[in-house]
Amino acid sequence: MSEEVTGNAKSLSMIVTKGSLDWAYPPFILATTAAAMGLNVSMFFTFYGLTLLKKKLDLGVTTLGNPAMAMPMMGMHMQLPNLMSAVPGVDAMATGMMKNLIKKKGIASIEELRETAVESDVTLIACQMTMDMFEYGIDDLIDGPELGGAATYIETATKSDINLFI
């Protein structure tokens, strides 16, 4: 019997903990893809991941501790040694390069992916504890996120077919 007949749609829940440009893409791509495939999707934004729900995004790339980061340049893939991260302006340069690459390749922005998630009825949950800790108000966030805590996520996760920590 198909899921449509039984009403047992699959579900995906994820915890989003990182708020940099490079860490923002995986959760939103996975969420919007899963929603397009008919899954019920819930995203729980906590700690630095909560910044992805802010109205104004100013996301950057951090090169420190990211040895796998290799940018296509001059016909090859260039890697930045971790030591370079200590040089002022390197993160800004890497962010600019990443944003240019995203634009050049026609990849949707985080704002566009986030809007698609909202339009696809993805449940966005802002961690209340994190909001309190970092002194964010509901007015700092886009319209739509629910407020919840660890218990909210655990309740959702125990009912989900797929759980991801990103």
C-alpha positions as CSV (number, residue, x, y, z in Angstrom):
1,M,0.0,0.0,0.0
2,S,1.4,3.4,-0.9
3,E,2.2,6.1,1.7
4,E,-0.4,8.4,0.1
5,V,-3.1,5.8,0.7
6,T,-2.1,5.0,4.3
7,G,-1.3,8.6,5.2
8,N,2.0,7.6,6.7
9,A,4.3,10.2,5.2
10,K,8.0,9.8,6.0
11,S,9.6,12.5,8.2
12,L,12.9,14.2,8.7
13,S,14.1,16.1,11.7
14,M,17.4,17.9,12.1
15,I,19.3,20.0,14.5
16,V,21.1,22.9,12.9
17,T,24.0,24.2,15.1
18,K,26.3,26.1,12.7
19,G,25.7,29.5,11.2
20,S,28.5,30.1,8.7
21,L,27.9,30.4,5.0
22,D,29.4,27.0,4.2
23,W,27.5,25.2,7.0
24,A,24.2,26.9,6.1
25,Y,23.8,25.1,2.8
26,P,23.6,21.4,3.9
27,P,20.6,21.7,6.2
28,F,18.5,23.9,3.9
29,I,19.3,21.9,0.8
30,L,18.4,18.6,2.6
31,A,15.3,20.2,4.1
32,T,13.9,21.6,0.8
33,T,14.8,18.4,-1.1
34,A,13.1,16.2,1.5
35,A,10.0,18.5,1.5
36,A,9.9,18.3,-2.3
37,M,10.0,14.5,-2.0
38,G,6.9,14.6,0.3
39,L,8.6,14.2,3.7
40,N,7.4,16.2,6.7
41,V,10.5,18.2,7.7
42,S,11.4,19.9,11.0
43,M,14.5,22.0,11.6
44,F,15.6,22.8,15.2
45,F,18.0,25.8,15.2
46,T,20.2,26.1,18.2
47,F,23.4,27.8,19.2
48,Y,25.1,29.4,16.2
49,G,22.6,27.8,13.8
50,L,19.9,30.1,15.2
51,T,21.6,33.0,13.3
52,L,20.2,31.4,10.1
53,L,16.8,32.5,11.1
54,K,17.7,36.1,11.6
55,K,16.0,38.6,9.2
56,K,19.3,40.0,8.0
57,L,21.9,37.4,7.1
58,D,25.6,38.4,7.0
59,L,27.1,34.9,6.6
60,G,30.8,34.3,6.2
61,V,33.1,31.4,5.7
62,T,35.6,30.5,8.4
63,T,38.8,29.0,7.1
64,L,40.2,28.0,10.6
65,G,40.0,24.3,11.2
66,N,38.6,23.6,7.7
67,P,41.5,21.9,5.9
68,A,39.1,20.3,3.4
69,M,38.2,23.7,2.0
70,A,39.7,23.8,-1.5
71,M,38.5,26.5,-3.9
72,P,38.7,26.1,-7.7
73,M,41.2,28.7,-8.9
74,M,43.4,28.9,-12.0
75,G,42.4,25.4,-13.2
76,M,43.2,23.7,-9.9
77,H,41.9,23.5,-6.4
78,M,43.8,25.7,-3.9
79,Q,43.8,25.0,-0.2
80,L,44.6,27.5,2.5
81,P,46.9,26.3,5.3
82,N,45.3,26.7,8.7
83,L,48.1,29.2,9.6
84,M,46.6,31.6,6.9
85,S,43.5,31.9,9.0
86,A,45.4,34.1,11.5
87,V,46.1,36.7,8.8
88,P,43.6,39.6,9.0
89,G,41.2,39.6,6.0
90,V,41.6,36.0,5.0
91,D,38.1,35.0,6.2
92,A,36.6,38.0,4.3
93,M,38.6,37.0,1.2
94,A,37.4,33.4,1.4
95,T,33.8,34.5,2.0
96,G,34.0,36.7,-1.1
97,M,35.4,33.9,-3.2
98,M,32.7,31.5,-1.9
99,K,29.9,34.0,-2.7
100,N,31.3,34.6,-6.2
101,L,31.5,30.9,-6.8
102,I,27.9,30.4,-5.6
103,K,26.7,33.1,-7.9
104,K,28.8,31.9,-10.9
105,K,27.4,28.4,-10.5
106,G,23.8,29.6,-10.2
107,I,23.3,28.2,-6.8
108,A,20.4,29.5,-4.7
109,S,21.3,31.9,-1.9
110,I,20.6,30.9,1.7
111,E,17.8,33.5,1.8
112,E,16.2,31.8,-1.3
113,L,16.6,28.3,0.2
114,R,15.2,29.5,3.5
115,E,12.2,31.1,1.7
116,T,11.7,27.8,-0.2
117,A,11.7,25.9,3.1
118,V,9.0,28.2,4.5
119,E,6.9,27.9,1.4
120,S,7.3,24.1,1.6
121,D,5.9,24.0,5.1
122,V,9.1,23.0,6.7
123,T,8.7,23.5,10.4
124,L,11.3,25.9,11.7
125,I,11.9,25.8,15.5
126,A,14.1,28.5,17.2
127,C,15.7,27.3,20.4
128,Q,14.3,29.4,23.2
129,M,17.3,28.8,25.4
130,T,19.7,30.0,22.7
131,M,17.5,33.1,22.1
132,D,17.7,33.9,25.8
133,M,21.4,33.2,26.0
134,F,22.3,35.4,23.0
135,E,19.6,38.0,23.8
136,Y,17.6,37.6,20.6
137,G,14.0,38.6,20.4
138,I,11.3,37.1,18.2
139,D,11.5,40.4,16.2
140,D,15.1,39.6,15.2
141,L,13.9,36.5,13.3
142,I,12.1,36.0,10.1
143,D,8.3,35.4,10.3
144,G,7.3,31.8,10.9
145,P,9.6,30.0,13.3
146,E,8.1,28.4,16.3
147,L,9.8,28.7,19.7
148,G,10.8,25.5,21.5
149,G,13.4,23.8,23.5
150,A,15.3,20.5,23.8
151,A,12.0,18.7,24.7
152,T,10.4,20.0,21.6
153,Y,13.2,18.6,19.5
154,I,13.3,15.3,21.3
155,E,9.5,14.8,20.9
156,T,9.8,15.5,17.2
157,A,12.9,13.3,16.8
158,T,11.4,10.3,18.5
159,K,8.6,10.3,15.9
160,S,10.8,11.0,12.9
161,D,12.1,8.4,10.4
162,I,15.3,10.3,9.8
163,N,17.3,12.4,12.3
164,L,20.3,14.5,11.3
165,F,22.7,16.6,13.4
166,I,24.3,19.4,11.2
